[in-house]
């Protein structure tokens, strides 16, 4: 399962979770491609069941922060919930504080979770923060950030 998150014109984060076919996922993504700071995620389920419950990006109840993750947290998940779902539930109150996530804090959080874990946080302001950004890569035109190259066939848009 994967999904999408973006900030609407009223400053509310919209989340569209998916566990449907690749074709449906791609069609949905194409319909959203003009959204500013669109966060997309395709999940390979390593922990927790494949369900809407575990579809990234996660969003808090106040709709002030969304988070997508690539990696695996040491603590793991629960029987039904993924490791990322559990991490987000434990930290979203802290992660929603965009004003507290300065460069030093982002670097420290990256060291704390390990370089193999990458997070992108989208805030209701429309701004984003990438934790362990250097472990991923930007598209040639610097408009898209990718957390890995597993899906590529040699060509990055």
C-alpha positions in Angstrom: 0.0 0.0 0.0 1.1 3.5 -0.7 -0.4 6.9 -1.0 -0.2 10.6 -1.5 -0.3 13.7 0.7 -0.5 17.4 -0.2 -1.6 20.7 1.3 -4.9 22.1 0.0 -5.6 25.8 -0.6 -6.9 26.1 3.0 -3.7 24.8 4.6 -5.1 21.4 5.4 -3.1 18.3 4.6 -5.0 15.9 2.4 -4.1 12.2 2.5 -5.0 9.6 -0.2 -4.1 6.1 0.9 -3.9 3.3 -1.6 -3.8 -0.5 -1.5 -5.1 -0.8 -5.0 -3.5 -1.8 -8.3 -0.3 -0.2 -9.7 -2.4 1.2 -12.6 -4.9 2.9 -10.1 -1.9 4.3 -8.1 -0.3 5.7 -11.2 -3.6 7.3 -12.4 -4.1 8.9 -9.0 -0.6 10.2 -9.0 -0.9 11.7 -12.5 -4.1 13.5 -11.5 -2.2 15.1 -8.5 1.1 15.9 -10.3 0.5 19.6 -10.3 0.1 19.8 -6.5 2.9 21.7 -4.9 5.1 19.5 -2.6 3.2 16.4 -3.3 4.5 13.5 -1.2 4.0 10.0 -2.7 5.0 6.7 -1.3 5.0 3.0 -2.5 5.3 0.7 0.5 7.0 -2.7 0.4 5.5 -4.3 3.5 8.4 -5.6 5.7 6.5 -5.3 9.0 2.8 -5.1 9.7 -0.1 -6.1 7.4 -0.8 -4.7 4.0 -3.7 -2.4 4.7 -4.9 1.2 4.6 -3.9 1.3 8.3 -0.2 1.1 7.2 -0.4 3.0 3.9 2.0 5.9 3.8 2.1 8.9 4.1 0.7 9.0 7.6 -1.1 12.1 8.8 -2.0 13.2 12.3 -5.5 13.9 13.5 -5.1 17.7 13.3 -3.9 17.3 9.7 -0.8 19.5 10.5 1.9 17.0 9.5 2.2 14.0 7.1 5.1 11.6 7.1 6.5 9.0 4.8 9.3 6.6 5.6 11.8 4.4 3.8 13.7 1.9 5.9 12.9 -0.2 8.9 12.9 0.9 12.6 14.7 -1.4 15.0 11.8 -1.5 17.4 9.6 -3.0 14.7 5.8 -2.8 14.6 3.0 -4.6 16.3 1.0 -7.5 14.9 -1.1 -5.4 12.6 0.7 -2.0 12.6 3.9 -1.4 10.7 7.0 -0.1 12.3 6.4 3.3 10.7 2.9 3.5 11.9 4.0 2.8 15.5 6.9 5.4 15.1 4.5 8.1 13.8 2.0 7.5 16.6 4.8 7.9 19.2 6.4 11.0 17.6 3.8 13.0 15.6 3.2 15.5 18.5 6.9 16.3 18.3 7.2 16.1 14.5 4.4 18.5 13.8 6.4 21.3 15.4 8.0 22.6 12.2 9.5 25.5 14.1 11.6 23.1 16.2 13.0 21.2 13.3 16.0 23.4 12.5 19.1 22.0 10.7 20.8 20.8 13.9 17.6 19.0 15.0 17.1 17.4 11.6 20.7 16.2 11.6 20.4 14.8 15.2 17.1 13.0 14.3 18.8 11.5 11.3 21.6 10.1 13.5 19.1 8.9 16.0 17.0 6.9 13.5 20.0 5.7 11.5 21.2 6.7 8.0 19.3 3.8 6.4 16.0 5.4 7.5 14.7 8.3 5.5 11.7 10.4 6.5 9.9 13.2 4.7 7.7 15.4 6.7 5.1 17.7 5.0 3.7 20.5 7.1 0.4 22.4 6.8 2.4 25.4 5.8 3.3 23.5 2.6 6.9 23.3 3.7 8.7 20.0 4.1 11.8 18.6 5.9 13.7 15.5 4.8 15.5 13.5 7.4 18.7 11.8 6.0 18.2 13.7 2.8 21.7 12.8 1.6 20.8 9.1 1.6 18.3 9.7 -1.2 18.7 11.8 -4.4 17.2 14.7 -6.3 16.0 14.5 -9.9 18.1 16.3 -12.5 15.8 19.4 -12.4 15.9 19.4 -8.5 12.1 19.2 -8.3 11.7 15.6 -7.1 13.4 13.8 -4.2 13.7 10.0 -4.2 14.5 7.9 -1.2 16.0 5.1 -3.2 16.8 3.9 -6.8 15.2 0.5 -6.5 12.4 1.3 -8.8 14.5 3.0 -11.5 15.5 1.5 -14.8 18.5 3.9 -15.3 16.4 6.9 -16.1 15.5 9.5 -13.5 13.0 12.2 -14.6 
